[in-house]
């Protein structure tokens, strides 16, 4: 029987979108705005922007999530102006997509914040995330700060998922054995596999993925869910060895 005494949460794609990969969420907003580009053109621009943000300090520690989205979509649009020259990539469309994504997150957080709050009354919680250096501001913006004992943020500590060392810092922050911790994330490769190598229990939030992620034998998730609303029950089942 497992004993769950603490939880490590991923943030992006987990708490903020309830398992919808950010690439897919933004693509839906491009379609709502009727931007005439192919999915392949969009995916290339999305990956370009993510790599740019990972390598450059474009996001300030004081940036809100709204400002982060504006910068991210601007980088995508700049790339698409080079690669998809026939599309109508106007400032108005750029703003529409950023605002649409922000609205989707606010609506999702109405549900997911309640789950995080519920679990925070039962367990100490740590956040382990690949993010841009402004995670405390984003958590404050959405009223989530009080639920996390510590934030382990990739750009702050100089480690990045899928490096298990990032999760080791989360385990250390909780001050308990890895075997007593459940890790919750939307990516098998970046969340589930690396934390399972440490001995943590894992809950894979598998909703709308960017691409299929094969599961490695011996490192299967302890539970797989489609929404964070299923998480409290999944945690209880793991604790009971079900």
C-alpha positions in Angstrom: 0.0 0.0 0.0 1.3 3.5 -0.9 1.2 6.4 1.5 0.7 9.7 -0.2 1.8 12.5 2.1 2.6 15.3 -0.4 1.9 16.3 -4.0 4.0 17.9 -6.7 2.1 19.7 -9.4 3.1 20.8 -12.9 1.5 24.1 -13.9 1.4 24.8 -17.7 -0.9 22.4 -19.4 -2.0 21.0 -16.1 -3.5 23.5 -13.7 -4.1 26.3 -16.3 -5.6 24.3 -19.1 -6.7 21.0 -17.4 -4.7 18.8 -19.7 -5.0 20.6 -23.0 -1.6 21.1 -24.4 -0.8 24.8 -24.9 0.0 24.2 -28.5 -3.5 22.9 -29.2 -5.2 25.6 -27.1 -3.5 28.4 -29.0 -4.2 26.6 -32.3 -7.9 26.7 -31.5 -7.7 30.4 -31.1 -6.0 30.8 -34.4 -8.9 28.9 -36.0 -11.5 31.1 -34.1 -9.7 34.1 -35.6 -9.9 32.5 -39.1 -6.1 32.9 -39.6 -5.4 31.3 -43.0 -2.4 29.1 -42.2 -1.9 25.3 -42.1 -1.5 23.4 -38.9 2.1 22.6 -40.0 2.9 26.3 -40.4 1.4 27.0 -37.0 3.3 24.2 -35.3 6.6 25.4 -36.7 5.9 28.9 -35.4 4.8 27.6 -32.0 8.0 25.5 -31.6 10.1 28.5 -32.7 8.5 30.8 -30.1 9.0 28.2 -27.3 12.6 27.7 -28.2 13.1 31.5 -28.4 11.6 32.0 -24.9 13.7 29.1 -23.5 16.9 30.7 -24.7 16.2 34.4 -24.3 15.1 36.5 -21.3 12.1 38.0 -23.2 9.8 37.4 -20.2 10.4 39.7 -17.2 10.0 38.5 -13.6 7.2 41.1 -13.2 5.3 40.1 -16.3 1.7 39.0 -15.7 0.3 36.0 -17.6 -1.6 38.4 -19.9 1.7 40.1 -20.8 3.4 36.7 -21.3 0.7 35.7 -23.7 1.0 38.9 -25.7 4.8 38.4 -26.0 4.4 34.7 -27.0 1.8 35.4 -29.7 3.9 38.3 -31.0 6.8 36.0 -31.5 4.6 33.5 -33.3 3.2 36.2 -35.6 6.7 37.5 -36.4 7.7 34.0 -37.4 4.5 33.4 -39.4 5.0 36.7 -41.3 8.2 35.1 -42.6 6.8 31.6 -43.4 3.1 32.1 -44.2 3.2 35.3 -46.2 -0.4 34.9 -47.6 -2.0 35.0 -44.2 -3.7 38.1 -42.7 -1.5 38.5 -39.6 -2.8 41.9 -38.3 -2.3 43.5 -34.9 -6.0 43.1 -34.3 -5.8 39.3 -34.9 -2.7 39.0 -32.7 -4.6 40.7 -29.9 -7.7 38.6 -30.4 -5.7 35.3 -30.1 -3.9 36.5 -26.9 -7.2 37.6 -25.3 -8.9 34.4 -26.3 -6.2 32.3 -24.7 -6.3 34.4 -21.6 -10.1 34.0 -21.3 -9.9 30.2 -21.8 -7.4 30.0 -18.9 -9.5 32.2 -16.6 -12.5 29.9 -17.2 -10.5 26.7 -16.7 -9.0 28.0 -13.4 -12.5 28.5 -12.0 -12.6 24.6 -11.9 -9.0 23.7 -11.3 -8.3 26.1 -8.5 -11.0 24.5 -6.5 -9.3 21.1 -6.9 -5.9 22.5 -5.9 -7.5 24.3 -2.9 -9.2 21.0 -1.8 -6.0 19.0 -2.0 -3.9 21.8 -0.3 -6.1 21.2 2.8 -5.1 17.6 2.9 -1.5 17.7 1.7 1.5 20.0 1.4 1.9 20.9 -2.3 5.0 22.0 -4.3 4.9 23.4 -7.8 7.6 22.1 -10.2 7.4 23.8 -13.6 9.2 24.7 -16.8 8.4 28.4 -16.8 9.8 31.8 -17.6 10.8 33.4 -14.3 7.5 35.0 -13.5 5.6 32.1 -11.9 5.1 33.9 -8.6 3.4 36.8 -10.4 1.2 34.5 -12.4 0.1 32.6 -9.3 -0.7 35.8 -7.6 -2.6 37.0 -10.6 -4.9 34.0 -10.5 -5.2 33.7 -6.7 -3.1 30.4 -6.4 -0.1 31.6 -4.4 -1.3 30.4 -1.0 -1.7 26.7 -2.0 2.0 26.0 -2.7 4.7 25.5 -0.1 7.5 26.2 -2.7 7.9 27.0 -6.4 10.6 25.1 -8.3 10.8 27.0 -11.6 13.1 25.9 -14.4 14.5 29.3 -15.4 15.2 30.3 -11.8 17.0 27.1 -10.7 18.8 26.5 -14.0 17.3 23.0 -14.6 14.6 22.0 -17.1 12.3 19.1 -17.5 12.6 16.3 -18.3 15.7 16.4 -16.0 14.7 14.4 -12.9 16.9 16.8 -10.9 14.2 19.4 -11.1 11.8 17.0 -9.4 14.4 16.1 -6.9 14.3 19.7 -5.7 10.5 19.4 -5.3 11.0 16.2 -3.3 13.6 18.0 -1.1 11.2 21.0 -0.6 8.5 18.7 0.7 11.0 17.1 3.1 9.7 13.5 2.6 10.5 10.3 0.8 9.8 10.2 -2.9 7.7 7.1 -2.3 5.3 9.3 -0.2 4.8 11.9 -3.0 2.4 11.9 -6.0 3.4 13.9 -9.0 0.7 15.3 -11.2 1.4 16.5 -14.8 0.2 16.5 -18.4 3.3 15.2 -20.1 4.5 11.6 -19.8 8.0 12.5 -21.0 8.5 15.7 -19.0 6.5 14.8 -15.8 5.6 11.2 -15.4 8.7 9.3 -16.5 11.4 11.5 -14.8 9.5 11.6 -11.4 8.8 7.9 -11.6 12.6 7.2 -11.8 12.9 8.9 -8.4 10.3 6.5 -6.9 7.3 9.0 -6.8 3.8 7.9 -7.6 2.5 9.6 -10.7 -0.9 10.8 -12.1 -0.9 11.5 -15.8 -3.4 14.1 -16.8 -4.0 13.0 -20.4 -6.5 15.1 -22.2 -5.7 16.8 -25.5 -2.0 16.1 -26.3 0.5 17.7 -28.7 1.6 14.3 -29.8 1.5 10.7 -28.6 3.9 9.9 -25.8 4.9 6.2 -25.5 4.9 4.7 -22.0 8.1 3.0 -20.9 7.8 -0.4 -19.3 8.4 -0.3 -15.6 7.5 3.4 -15.5 3.7 3.3 -16.1 1.7 6.1 -14.4 0.1 5.1 -11.1 -3.1 6.6 -12.5 -4.3 8.3 -15.7 -7.1 10.9 -15.7 -8.8 13.1 -18.2 -9.5 16.1 -15.9 -8.2 17.4 -12.6 -11.7 16.9 -11.3 -10.8 13.2 -11.2 -7.6 13.8 -9.2 -8.7 13.6 -5.6 -10.3 10.2 -6.2 -7.1 9.1 -8.1 -4.9 10.1 -5.1 -7.1 8.2 -2.7 -7.0 5.1 -4.9 -3.2 5.2 -5.1 -3.0 5.6 -1.3 -5.2 2.5 -0.9 -3.1 0.6 -3.4 -5.9 0.2 -5.9 
